[in-house]
Amino acid sequence: MEIKCIGKNSFSLVGKNESVLINPTDEQLKKYQGKSRIIIFSREDFLKKGINDSRVVIMGPGEYEVGGIEIKGYNSGDNSTIYSILVEGVEIGYLGDIQLALSDKRIDRISGLDVLLAPVEGKELGDGKIVQAWAKKWGANYLIPFGYEKGDGKLEKFLDQLDQESLKPVDGLKINADSLPDGMEVVVLAC
């Protein structure tokens, strides 16, 4: 399966049989028409009203299964939803538009992630070390930051906090459940 960043807070997860869009804009919905059947929104205000085709829209806490993709939504405590998405044996966590640090109880509900998609900042997430600690607790093999504009300095600050200043963006990340790295790698995806 492959993970691509398609916008500031938006991703495409492409498996062999199904693909998922996370927080797509109206423009991205049109671009991926017919390519992605499953659409996930982390906040109600991200929900696009123009979806009137045969796509499956998921928004909010709960457990879902669509075409072999298993999705769990967790309440973050700040009006957004954190998702765990299982695609072809790879468990992907998406922290969404989280602004507040998670309580220990919420952290304990999530486990066994292979990939963590995490925002570079939030009201209480100014320190990348917080996100890194969560990724390690959840056993993530990859930490992928998002939520920045090119040149705004947010990504650079986040990477500096993780001692990963020299990372260069890649177009996408291809992952196989059988060949995950030992330890955790930080990967920057080009948007």
DAZI-V344536 format. One record per pair of residues at least 24 apart in sequence whose C-alpha atoms are under 10 Angstrom apart, sorted by sequence separation. I is the first residue (numbers start at 1). J is the second residue. D is the distance in Angstrom with one decimal. If there is no record, write none. Layout:
BEGIN
i=I j=J d=D
i=I j=J d=D
END
This chain:
BEGIN
i=12 j=36 d=8.2
i=22 j=46 d=10.0
i=23 j=47 d=7.6
i=24 j=48 d=8.2
i=26 j=50 d=7.3
i=59 j=83 d=9.6
i=76 j=100 d=8.2
i=77 j=101 d=9.1
i=78 j=102 d=9.4
i=82 j=106 d=9.9
i=90 j=114 d=6.1
i=91 j=115 d=6.4
i=92 j=116 d=5.9
i=93 j=117 d=5.9
i=94 j=118 d=6.4
i=95 j=119 d=7.0
i=97 j=121 d=9.3
i=98 j=122 d=6.5
i=99 j=123 d=4.9
i=100 j=124 d=4.9
i=101 j=125 d=6.4
i=110 j=134 d=9.7
i=111 j=135 d=9.6
i=113 j=137 d=9.3
i=114 j=138 d=8.2
i=115 j=139 d=8.7
i=116 j=140 d=6.2
i=120 j=144 d=9.4
i=121 j=145 d=9.4
i=162 j=186 d=8.7
i=13 j=38 d=9.8
i=23 j=48 d=8.9
i=26 j=51 d=8.8
i=76 j=101 d=8.8
i=77 j=102 d=7.6
i=89 j=114 d=9.3
i=90 j=115 d=7.7
i=91 j=116 d=8.7
i=92 j=117 d=7.4
i=93 j=118 d=8.2
i=94 j=119 d=8.9
i=97 j=122 d=7.9
i=98 j=123 d=8.5
i=99 j=124 d=6.1
i=100 j=125 d=6.7
i=101 j=126 d=9.9
i=112 j=137 d=8.8
i=113 j=138 d=5.6
i=114 j=139 d=6.7
i=115 j=140 d=5.2
i=116 j=141 d=8.1
i=117 j=142 d=8.4
i=118 j=143 d=7.2
i=119 j=144 d=8.5
i=120 j=145 d=5.8
i=121 j=146 d=8.9
i=122 j=147 d=9.5
i=76 j=102 d=6.8
i=77 j=103 d=8.6
i=84 j=110 d=7.8
i=98 j=124 d=9.1
i=99 j=125 d=6.7
i=100 j=126 d=10.0
i=108 j=134 d=9.9
i=111 j=137 d=7.8
i=112 j=138 d=5.4
i=113 j=139 d=5.8
i=114 j=140 d=4.4
i=115 j=141 d=5.9
i=116 j=142 d=6.2
i=117 j=143 d=6.2
i=118 j=144 d=6.2
i=119 j=145 d=5.6
i=120 j=146 d=5.9
i=121 j=147 d=7.5
i=12 j=39 d=9.4
i=75 j=102 d=10.0
i=76 j=103 d=8.8
i=83 j=110 d=9.1
i=84 j=111 d=9.0
i=86 j=113 d=9.1
i=98 j=125 d=8.5
i=99 j=126 d=9.5
i=107 j=134 d=7.5
i=110 j=137 d=9.4
i=111 j=138 d=4.8
i=112 j=139 d=5.7
i=113 j=140 d=5.0
i=114 j=141 d=5.1
i=115 j=142 d=4.7
i=116 j=143 d=4.9
i=117 j=144 d=4.8
i=118 j=145 d=5.0
i=119 j=146 d=4.8
i=120 j=147 d=6.0
i=121 j=148 d=8.5
i=128 j=155 d=9.9
i=131 j=158 d=9.7
i=159 j=186 d=8.6
i=38 j=66 d=7.6
i=82 j=110 d=9.3
i=84 j=112 d=9.5
i=85 j=113 d=9.1
i=86 j=114 d=9.5
i=102 j=130 d=9.8
i=110 j=138 d=6.9
i=111 j=139 d=7.4
i=112 j=140 d=7.2
i=113 j=141 d=7.7
i=114 j=142 d=6.4
i=115 j=143 d=6.0
i=116 j=144 d=6.1
i=117 j=145 d=5.9
i=118 j=146 d=6.0
i=119 j=147 d=5.2
i=120 j=148 d=7.0
i=126 j=154 d=9.6
i=11 j=40 d=9.8
i=37 j=66 d=9.1
i=38 j=67 d=9.0
i=77 j=106 d=8.6
i=84 j=113 d=7.7
i=101 j=130 d=8.1
i=108 j=137 d=8.9
i=109 j=138 d=9.8
i=111 j=140 d=9.1
i=112 j=141 d=9.9
i=113 j=142 d=8.9
i=114 j=143 d=8.8
i=115 j=144 d=7.4
i=116 j=145 d=8.3
i=117 j=146 d=6.9
i=118 j=147 d=8.1
i=119 j=148 d=8.0
i=128 j=157 d=8.3
i=129 j=158 d=8.6
i=132 j=161 d=9.5
i=144 j=173 d=9.7
i=159 j=188 d=9.4
i=10 j=40 d=9.8
i=37 j=67 d=9.3
i=76 j=106 d=7.2
i=85 j=115 d=9.7
i=101 j=131 d=9.0
i=107 j=137 d=8.5
i=108 j=138 d=8.6
i=117 j=147 d=9.9
i=127 j=157 d=8.9
i=128 j=158 d=5.3
i=129 j=159 d=9.8
i=132 j=162 d=7.6
i=10 j=41 d=9.4
i=38 j=69 d=9.0
i=40 j=71 d=9.4
i=42 j=73 d=8.8
i=75 j=106 d=8.1
i=76 j=107 d=9.4
i=84 j=115 d=9.5
i=107 j=138 d=8.3
i=126 j=157 d=9.2
i=127 j=158 d=7.2
i=128 j=159 d=7.5
i=130 j=161 d=9.9
i=131 j=162 d=9.7
i=142 j=173 d=9.7
i=42 j=74 d=9.8
i=74 j=106 d=8.0
i=84 j=116 d=9.1
i=102 j=134 d=9.2
i=126 j=158 d=8.2
i=128 j=160 d=8.5
i=129 j=161 d=6.5
i=9 j=42 d=9.8
i=40 j=73 d=9.8
i=42 j=75 d=9.7
i=83 j=116 d=10.0
i=121 j=154 d=7.4
i=125 j=158 d=9.9
i=128 j=161 d=5.6
i=129 j=162 d=6.5
i=142 j=175 d=9.8
i=155 j=188 d=9.0
i=42 j=76 d=9.8
i=83 j=117 d=9.8
i=120 j=154 d=6.5
i=121 j=155 d=8.9
i=127 j=161 d=6.9
i=128 j=162 d=6.4
i=129 j=163 d=10.0
i=43 j=78 d=9.8
i=44 j=79 d=8.4
i=45 j=80 d=9.7
i=74 j=109 d=8.2
i=119 j=154 d=9.8
i=120 j=155 d=6.3
i=126 j=161 d=9.7
i=127 j=162 d=9.1
i=128 j=163 d=9.9
i=20 j=56 d=9.6
i=21 j=57 d=9.6
i=22 j=58 d=9.6
i=23 j=59 d=9.8
i=43 j=79 d=6.8
i=44 j=80 d=7.9
i=74 j=110 d=8.3
i=95 j=131 d=9.6
i=119 j=155 d=9.3
i=120 j=156 d=9.3
i=121 j=157 d=9.5
i=20 j=57 d=10.0
i=42 j=79 d=8.8
i=43 j=80 d=4.9
i=44 j=81 d=9.4
i=73 j=110 d=9.9
i=120 j=157 d=8.4
i=121 j=158 d=7.8
i=42 j=80 d=5.5
i=43 j=81 d=6.5
i=72 j=110 d=9.4
i=120 j=158 d=5.8
i=142 j=180 d=8.7
i=41 j=80 d=9.0
i=42 j=81 d=4.8
i=43 j=82 d=9.6
i=119 j=158 d=9.3
i=120 j=159 d=8.7
i=141 j=180 d=6.6
i=142 j=181 d=8.2
i=41 j=81 d=8.1
i=42 j=82 d=6.7
i=140 j=180 d=9.7
i=141 j=181 d=6.1
i=142 j=182 d=9.8
i=150 j=190 d=9.4
i=40 j=81 d=9.9
i=41 j=82 d=9.7
i=42 j=83 d=7.8
i=140 j=181 d=9.7
i=141 j=182 d=6.9
i=142 j=183 d=8.5
i=143 j=184 d=7.0
i=144 j=185 d=8.6
i=145 j=186 d=8.0
i=150 j=191 d=8.6
i=41 j=83 d=9.4
i=93 j=135 d=9.3
i=140 j=182 d=9.8
i=141 j=183 d=5.8
i=142 j=184 d=5.3
i=143 j=185 d=6.2
i=144 j=186 d=5.9
i=145 j=187 d=7.5
i=146 j=188 d=8.2
i=149 j=191 d=8.9
i=40 j=83 d=8.8
i=140 j=183 d=7.9
i=141 j=184 d=4.2
i=142 j=185 d=4.8
i=143 j=186 d=4.7
i=144 j=187 d=5.1
i=145 j=188 d=6.4
i=146 j=189 d=8.3
i=148 j=191 d=9.6
i=139 j=183 d=8.3
i=140 j=184 d=6.2
i=141 j=185 d=6.1
i=142 j=186 d=5.7
i=143 j=187 d=6.2
i=144 j=188 d=5.8
i=145 j=189 d=8.0
i=146 j=190 d=9.8
i=40 j=85 d=10.0
i=93 j=138 d=9.3
i=139 j=184 d=8.1
i=140 j=185 d=8.6
i=141 j=186 d=8.5
i=142 j=187 d=6.7
i=143 j=188 d=8.5
i=144 j=189 d=7.2
i=146 j=191 d=9.1
i=93 j=140 d=8.8
i=136 j=183 d=8.6
i=18 j=66 d=8.8
i=19 j=67 d=9.5
i=92 j=140 d=8.7
i=136 j=184 d=7.4
i=18 j=67 d=6.7
i=20 j=69 d=8.8
i=91 j=140 d=8.9
i=135 j=184 d=8.2
i=17 j=67 d=7.9
i=18 j=68 d=7.9
i=19 j=69 d=8.7
i=92 j=142 d=9.3
i=93 j=143 d=9.6
i=94 j=144 d=9.6
i=96 j=146 d=9.4
i=97 j=147 d=8.5
i=17 j=68 d=8.5
i=18 j=69 d=7.5
i=46 j=97 d=9.9
i=92 j=143 d=10.0
i=95 j=146 d=9.9
i=96 j=147 d=9.2
i=17 j=69 d=9.5
i=42 j=94 d=8.6
i=132 j=184 d=9.2
i=42 j=95 d=8.3
i=43 j=96 d=7.9
i=15 j=69 d=9.2
i=42 j=96 d=5.4
i=43 j=97 d=7.3
i=132 j=186 d=9.4
i=41 j=96 d=8.4
i=42 j=97 d=6.8
i=43 j=98 d=9.6
i=41 j=97 d=10.0
i=42 j=98 d=9.0
i=115 j=175 d=9.4
i=22 j=83 d=9.8
i=114 j=175 d=9.5
i=114 j=177 d=8.4
i=20 j=85 d=9.3
i=115 j=180 d=9.7
i=114 j=180 d=7.8
i=20 j=87 d=9.2
i=114 j=181 d=9.5
i=19 j=87 d=8.7
i=18 j=87 d=8.5
i=115 j=184 d=9.1
i=17 j=87 d=9.7
i=18 j=88 d=9.5
i=114 j=184 d=9.1
i=115 j=185 d=9.5
i=116 j=186 d=9.6
i=117 j=187 d=9.8
i=16 j=87 d=9.3
i=17 j=88 d=9.2
i=115 j=186 d=9.8
i=13 j=85 d=9.4
i=15 j=87 d=6.6
i=16 j=88 d=8.1
i=22 j=94 d=8.7
i=14 j=87 d=8.4
i=15 j=88 d=6.8
i=23 j=96 d=8.5
i=13 j=87 d=8.1
i=14 j=88 d=9.8
i=22 j=96 d=8.9
i=23 j=97 d=9.9
i=13 j=92 d=9.3
i=11 j=94 d=9.6
i=2 j=87 d=9.6
i=9 j=94 d=10.0
i=90 j=175 d=7.6
i=1 j=87 d=7.2
i=10 j=96 d=9.3
i=89 j=175 d=9.8
i=90 j=176 d=7.2
i=91 j=177 d=8.8
i=1 j=88 d=6.9
i=9 j=96 d=7.5
i=88 j=175 d=9.5
i=89 j=176 d=7.9
i=90 j=177 d=5.3
i=1 j=89 d=9.3
i=9 j=97 d=8.0
i=88 j=176 d=8.0
i=89 j=177 d=5.5
i=90 j=178 d=9.1
i=1 j=90 d=8.1
i=3 j=92 d=9.6
i=88 j=177 d=7.3
i=89 j=178 d=8.6
i=87 j=177 d=9.3
i=90 j=180 d=9.2
i=11 j=117 d=9.2
i=9 j=117 d=9.6
i=9 j=118 d=9.5
i=9 j=119 d=8.1
i=8 j=119 d=9.5
i=3 j=115 d=9.8
i=3 j=117 d=10.0
i=11 j=146 d=9.4
i=9 j=145 d=9.7
i=10 j=146 d=8.5
i=9 j=146 d=6.2
i=10 j=147 d=8.7
i=8 j=146 d=6.3
i=9 j=147 d=5.3
i=5 j=144 d=9.7
i=7 j=146 d=8.8
i=8 j=147 d=4.9
i=9 j=148 d=8.2
i=5 j=145 d=10.0
i=7 j=147 d=8.5
i=8 j=148 d=5.9
i=3 j=144 d=9.9
i=5 j=146 d=8.3
i=7 j=148 d=9.3
i=8 j=149 d=6.6
i=7 j=149 d=9.2
i=8 j=150 d=9.3
i=13 j=172 d=9.9
i=15 j=174 d=9.9
i=12 j=172 d=9.6
i=13 j=173 d=9.8
i=14 j=174 d=9.3
i=15 j=175 d=9.9
i=13 j=174 d=9.9
i=5 j=170 d=9.7
i=6 j=171 d=9.9
i=4 j=170 d=9.1
i=5 j=171 d=7.9
i=6 j=172 d=10.0
i=4 j=171 d=6.8
i=5 j=172 d=7.3
i=3 j=171 d=9.1
i=4 j=172 d=4.7
i=5 j=173 d=9.5
i=3 j=172 d=5.6
i=4 j=173 d=6.7
i=2 j=172 d=6.6
i=3 j=173 d=5.2
i=4 j=174 d=9.0
i=2 j=173 d=5.5
i=3 j=174 d=6.5
i=1 j=173 d=8.3
i=2 j=174 d=4.3
i=3 j=175 d=8.0
i=1 j=174 d=5.7
i=2 j=175 d=6.1
i=1 j=175 d=5.5
i=2 j=176 d=8.8
i=1 j=176 d=6.5
i=1 j=177 d=8.9
i=11 j=189 d=9.9
i=11 j=191 d=9.1
i=10 j=191 d=8.9
i=8 j=190 d=9.9
i=9 j=191 d=9.5
i=5 j=188 d=9.3
i=6 j=189 d=9.2
i=7 j=190 d=9.0
i=8 j=191 d=7.0
i=5 j=189 d=6.0
i=6 j=190 d=8.3
i=7 j=191 d=5.5
i=4 j=189 d=6.8
i=5 j=190 d=6.4
i=6 j=191 d=5.5
i=3 j=189 d=8.6
i=4 j=190 d=8.0
i=5 j=191 d=5.1
i=4 j=191 d=8.0
END
